[in-house]
Amino acid sequence: MKSLIDLTFDNRFARLGDAFSTPVLPEPIAEPRLVIASRSAMALLDLDPAEADSEQFAQLFAGHQLWSTAEPRAMVYSGHQFGSYNPRLGDGRGLLLGEVVNEAGEYWDLHLKGAGQTPYSRMGDGRAVLRSSIREFLASEHLHALGIPSSRALCVTASSTPVWREKQERAAMLLRLARSHVRFGHFEYFYYTQQHDLLRQLGEHVLDCHFPACREQAEPYRALFREVVERTSALIAHWQAYGFCHGVMNSDNMSILGITFDYGPYAFLDDFDAQHICNHSDDSGRYSFSNQVPIAQWNLAALGQALTPLVGLDALRETLGLFLPLYQAHYLDLMRRRLGFISAAEGDAALVQRLLQLMQGSAVDYSNFFRELGDSAPEQALARLREEFVDLAGFDGWAADYRARAAAEGDSQAQRRARMQAVNPKYILRNYLAQQAIEAAEQGDYAPVRELHAVLARPFDEQPGFERYAERPPEWGKHLEISCSS
């Protein structure tokens, strides 16, 4: 295990030069104190967990100290926001501190959010607040634990520095880890500014650092686009299967690696509602739960447009056409597993769709339904769950077909239960749980957020004594308004 001072930096993105990012030093926040750290994220850097208890840890991740080999830079990019092109975005409150190479030879970006103003702050103060930092920390680490591709979160540092949003709050910093912070919007920026030589340079960087296998293909950039399409289809399938709503699927929030990125007003579904809108600022419902699939395809089309100087239009269209069938295959496979099936049957897609239609309008808790479905034999589980549904006749028909389908698997209930518990979480990050932890943290009590993180890090396990985290939310907890403001 390493100490903080032993980290090895090799800043590949910084070497691309000033056309791609701007050197900026972080602005320290006052009286830094560690709110929470993720041991599993620290392990990605080979860091000794004991380092989180050192004073230097909080000093580094609050901007007071900096490694001599780090090269903090604010990245420039553009993107489509709510469907409209914004020509110049960039890291307005975050800095890429540098790239750390671990003992396995893996590169990890260290990205500090809330680090102060940059040339891309667009009249903002460049700060993050405690609530948004805690929300991103919890979500990043929980999605990872669920098996959903995501950026990671190393730590949150609080301060006494005041910032103004709807009210006065306190500034905080979040240290985020990812194999890359290149977004769809990076390619869009160089395409729309007609800097096609730099567009190719960016593409070469992405190929060399992240998709070297694409170099072996006859058309490396076409292969790159296909890789992004495939990864994004798998990502969105996980979101839909597990009821995750991102809330701000702007093209600048889409990772070239196909990971969940830039957490804002996200939410997991409580009661199933295909039309759920988690972002209070999304007046049109553009990023509603059901729209995440077509919006992902729309964003991929925007990326494809930016790649037209490098790839033929017909090839891009053909590759983009793979998204929907790939998504459907990934999604159906995940839903089969959630229903306890290990084989494939012709009627599975219809069985899934009928279930969701029955859930709609019945106030069925989406996550708990699947967990309870596997906790006991189908007959007993279905009899208990039946009371959750409005259309009882419809549910009875579905239940009969489900029992027959489950029986065809031919395994024991013990095997079925173990298999279903391994993919259906008992614990899910609900907004009201995050809000309760945030309110305590804002009063200086970090124990609730640490306990919540510990529970959510093992979402599939039975955890005696923590059952309250698995309960259905109270009515007020289902109607919290979350916006982009951070």
SVG drawing of the C-alpha trace seen along z (x, -y; Angstrom):
<svg xmlns="http://www.w3.org/2000/svg" viewBox="-59 -36 66 65">
<polyline fill="none" stroke="black" stroke-width="0.4" points="0.0,0.0 1.1,-3.5 1.1,-6.8 -0.2,-10.0 3.2,-11.2 4.1,-8.0 1.5,-8.5 3.0,-8.3 1.6,-10.9 1.8,-10.6 -0.3,-13.4 -1.1,-12.3 -4.1,-14.6 -2.1,-17.7 0.5,-16.9 -2.0,-17.5 -1.5,-21.2 -3.3,-24.5 -5.8,-23.9 -7.4,-21.2 -7.1,-22.5 -6.0,-25.5 -3.5,-25.4 -5.4,-26.5 -4.5,-26.1 -7.2,-25.0 -8.6,-27.7 -8.4,-26.4 -11.5,-26.2 -11.3,-27.3 -11.0,-25.0 -11.1,-21.7 -12.4,-18.6 -13.0,-15.2 -16.6,-14.2 -16.2,-10.7 -13.7,-8.6 -14.2,-5.4 -11.7,-2.7 -12.5,-0.8 -11.8,-3.9 -8.6,-4.5 -7.5,-1.0 -7.7,-1.9 -4.7,-4.1 -3.1,-1.6 -3.6,-4.0 -3.4,-2.8 -6.8,-3.4 -5.1,-4.9 -4.1,-7.9 -7.7,-9.2 -7.1,-9.9 -4.1,-12.1 -4.3,-15.9 -2.5,-15.9 -5.4,-14.0 -7.9,-16.8 -5.3,-19.5 -4.7,-17.9 -8.3,-17.4 -9.3,-20.9 -6.8,-22.6 -4.3,-23.6 -1.5,-21.3 -0.6,-19.9 1.7,-17.1 4.8,-18.5 4.1,-16.2 0.4,-17.0 -0.6,-19.4 -4.1,-20.8 -5.9,-21.8 -9.5,-22.9 -10.6,-21.0 -12.5,-22.7 -15.5,-21.1 -18.9,-22.1 -22.1,-20.1 -25.9,-20.0 -27.8,-21.0 -31.5,-20.2 -31.2,-19.8 -29.5,-23.2 -25.9,-23.5 -23.7,-25.5 -20.4,-26.3 -18.2,-26.7 -18.6,-24.9 -15.6,-23.3 -14.6,-22.6 -16.3,-25.5 -15.8,-24.2 -13.6,-21.2 -9.9,-20.6 -8.2,-17.5 -5.3,-17.4 -3.5,-14.8 -3.4,-11.1 -2.1,-8.6 -0.7,-5.2 -1.2,-2.4 0.9,0.7 -1.2,2.6 -0.4,0.0 -3.9,-1.4 -4.3,-5.2 -6.8,-7.1 -7.8,-10.7 -7.9,-12.7 -10.6,-15.3 -11.3,-17.8 -14.9,-19.3 -15.6,-22.6 -12.0,-23.8 -12.8,-27.4 -13.2,-29.6 -11.7,-28.7 -11.9,-30.3 -15.0,-28.2 -16.9,-29.1 -19.4,-31.3 -20.0,-33.9 -20.2,-31.1 -18.1,-31.0 -16.6,-27.6 -17.6,-26.1 -19.6,-23.0 -21.7,-22.7 -21.8,-20.0 -25.2,-18.5 -24.2,-18.1 -20.8,-16.7 -22.3,-14.1 -25.0,-13.1 -22.3,-12.5 -20.1,-10.6 -23.0,-8.3 -24.2,-7.7 -20.8,-7.0 -19.9,-4.4 -23.4,-2.9 -23.8,-2.4 -20.4,-0.8 -21.5,1.6 -24.6,2.4 -22.5,3.3 -23.5,0.2 -20.5,-1.4 -19.7,-4.7 -17.0,-7.2 -15.8,-6.7 -15.6,-9.0 -12.6,-9.1 -13.6,-11.6 -15.7,-14.7 -14.1,-17.5 -16.2,-20.2 -15.3,-23.7 -16.4,-26.9 -16.3,-28.8 -19.7,-30.4 -21.3,-30.2 -24.7,-31.4 -27.2,-29.3 -30.9,-29.6 -29.6,-30.3 -26.2,-30.5 -24.4,-27.2 -20.9,-25.9 -18.4,-25.0 -17.1,-21.5 -14.8,-19.6 -15.3,-16.1 -12.4,-14.1 -13.6,-12.0 -11.8,-9.2 -12.3,-7.9 -10.1,-6.2 -10.9,-9.3 -12.9,-12.5 -13.2,-12.9 -16.8,-13.5 -18.9,-13.5 -18.7,-17.3 -14.9,-17.3 -15.3,-16.0 -18.2,-18.4 -16.0,-21.4 -13.3,-20.7 -15.8,-19.8 -18.0,-22.9 -15.0,-25.2 -13.7,-23.5 -10.4,-22.6 -10.3,-19.3 -6.6,-18.7 -7.1,-19.0 -10.2,-16.8 -8.0,-14.1 -5.4,-14.7 -8.1,-14.2 -9.1,-11.0 -5.6,-9.7 -5.3,-10.4 -8.5,-8.4 -7.4,-5.5 -4.0,-5.3 -5.0,-5.7 -8.4,-4.0 -9.2,-1.9 -5.9,-0.6 -7.5,2.5 -9.4,0.3 -6.0,-0.4 -6.0,3.2 -9.2,2.5 -9.2,1.4 -11.0,-1.8 -9.9,-2.7 -12.2,-5.7 -15.2,-3.7 -14.2,-1.0 -13.9,-3.7 -17.4,-4.9 -18.7,-1.4 -17.0,-0.8 -18.7,-3.9 -22.1,-2.8 -21.7,0.6 -20.6,-0.7 -23.4,-3.3 -26.0,-0.7 -24.9,1.5 -24.9,-1.5 -28.4,-2.7 -29.7,0.9 -28.4,1.0 -30.0,-2.4 -33.4,-1.2 -33.2,2.2 -32.4,0.8 -34.6,-2.2 -31.9,-4.9 -32.7,-8.4 -29.7,-10.5 -31.6,-13.8 -29.2,-15.8 -28.3,-13.7 -26.6,-16.6 -24.0,-15.5 -21.3,-17.1 -22.4,-14.7 -21.9,-11.6 -18.6,-9.8 -16.6,-8.4 -16.1,-5.3 -19.8,-4.6 -19.8,-5.2 -22.3,-7.1 -20.9,-10.6 -21.6,-14.0 -24.2,-13.3 -26.8,-16.0 -30.5,-15.7 -30.5,-11.9 -32.9,-9.5 -33.7,-5.9 -37.4,-5.1 -39.4,-4.5 -42.9,-3.8 -42.5,-2.6 -43.4,-5.4 -42.0,-5.3 -42.6,-9.0 -40.8,-10.0 -38.9,-13.3 -36.2,-13.5 -34.9,-17.0 -37.1,-19.8 -35.7,-22.0 -36.7,-19.7 -40.0,-21.4 -40.5,-19.5 -39.6,-16.0 -36.8,-15.7 -34.8,-13.5 -37.6,-11.5 -37.0,-7.9 -38.6,-6.5 -36.8,-9.0 -33.3,-8.0 -33.0,-5.4 -33.9,-7.7 -31.8,-10.5 -28.8,-8.3 -29.2,-7.5 -29.6,-11.2 -26.4,-12.0 -24.6,-9.2 -25.8,-10.8 -24.4,-14.1 -21.0,-12.4 -21.3,-10.7 -21.8,-14.1 -18.6,-15.4 -16.7,-12.4 -17.7,-13.0 -14.3,-14.5 -12.8,-11.2 -15.4,-8.5 -17.7,-8.2 -21.3,-9.2 -22.7,-5.8 -20.4,-4.0 -21.5,-6.2 -25.1,-5.7 -24.7,-1.9 -22.8,-1.9 -25.4,-4.1 -28.0,-1.7 -26.5,0.9 -27.5,-1.0 -31.1,0.0 -30.8,3.8 -27.7,3.8 -29.6,2.0 -32.6,4.3 -30.4,7.4 -28.6,6.0 -31.8,4.9 -33.6,8.2 -30.7,10.1 -30.6,8.0 -34.4,8.2 -34.3,12.0 -31.8,12.2 -33.8,9.9 -36.8,12.2 -34.7,15.2 -34.2,16.7 -31.0,18.2 -32.2,19.4 -33.9,17.4 -37.4,18.0 -39.3,16.4 -41.9,14.7 -39.6,13.1 -39.7,9.6 -43.5,9.6 -43.5,10.9 -41.3,8.0 -43.3,5.4 -46.6,6.7 -45.1,6.5 -44.1,2.9 -47.5,2.0 -49.1,3.5 -46.7,1.6 -47.5,-1.7 -50.1,-3.5 -50.1,-0.9 -47.6,-2.6 -45.5,0.6 -42.0,0.1 -39.8,1.0 -36.7,2.2 -38.5,4.0 -40.7,5.9 -37.8,7.8 -36.2,8.5 -39.4,9.8 -40.1,11.9 -37.0,13.9 -37.2,14.1 -39.7,17.0 -41.2,19.6 -43.1,18.0 -46.5,18.9 -45.9,17.3 -44.1,14.3 -46.7,13.6 -49.6,13.9 -48.0,11.3 -47.1,9.0 -50.5,9.2 -51.9,6.7 -49.6,4.0 -51.4,4.0 -54.6,2.2 -55.4,4.5 -55.7,7.8 -57.0,9.8 -54.2,8.6 -51.7,9.4 -53.2,12.9 -52.7,13.6 -49.1,12.4 -48.4,14.4 -49.6,17.6 -47.3,17.1 -44.4,16.2 -44.9,19.3 -44.9,21.5 -41.8,19.7 -40.0,20.0 -40.8,23.7 -39.3,24.3 -35.9,23.3 -35.9,26.5 -33.8,25.5 -34.5,25.4 -35.9,22.5 -32.6,22.1 -30.8,21.8 -33.4,19.4 -33.3,17.3 -29.5,17.0 -29.4,16.2 -32.0,13.5 -30.6,11.9 -27.3,11.6 -28.8,9.2 -31.7,7.6 -30.5,5.1 -32.1,5.1 -30.7,1.5 -31.0,-1.3 -29.9,-4.9 -33.3,-6.7 -33.4,-10.5 -34.9,-10.7 -32.0,-8.7 -29.5,-10.9 -31.4,-14.0 -31.4,-12.9 -27.7,-12.2 -27.0,-15.6 -29.0,-17.5 -27.0,-15.8 -23.7,-16.6 -24.7,-20.2 -24.9,-20.3 -21.5,-18.8 -22.6,-15.2 -20.9,-12.9 -21.9,-9.6 -25.2,-9.2 -23.6,-9.7 -20.8,-7.3 -23.2,-4.7 -25.4,-5.1 -22.4,-4.7 -21.3,-1.5 -24.8,0.0 -25.0,-0.9 -21.6,0.5 -23.1,4.0 -26.5,3.5 -27.3,7.2 -26.4,8.5 -28.7,9.0 -27.4,6.6 -29.0,7.2 -29.7,4.1 -29.9,1.9 -33.3,3.0 -34.7,-0.6 -32.6,-1.5 -34.5,1.1 -38.0,-0.2 -40.3,-1.9 -39.9,-5.7 -42.4,-7.8 -44.7,-9.9 -42.7,-13.0 -39.6,-11.1 -41.1,-10.3 -41.7,-14.0 -38.4,-15.7 -37.5,-18.3 -33.9,-18.0 -32.5,-20.6 -29.2,-21.1 -28.1,-23.8 -25.0,-22.7"/>
</svg>
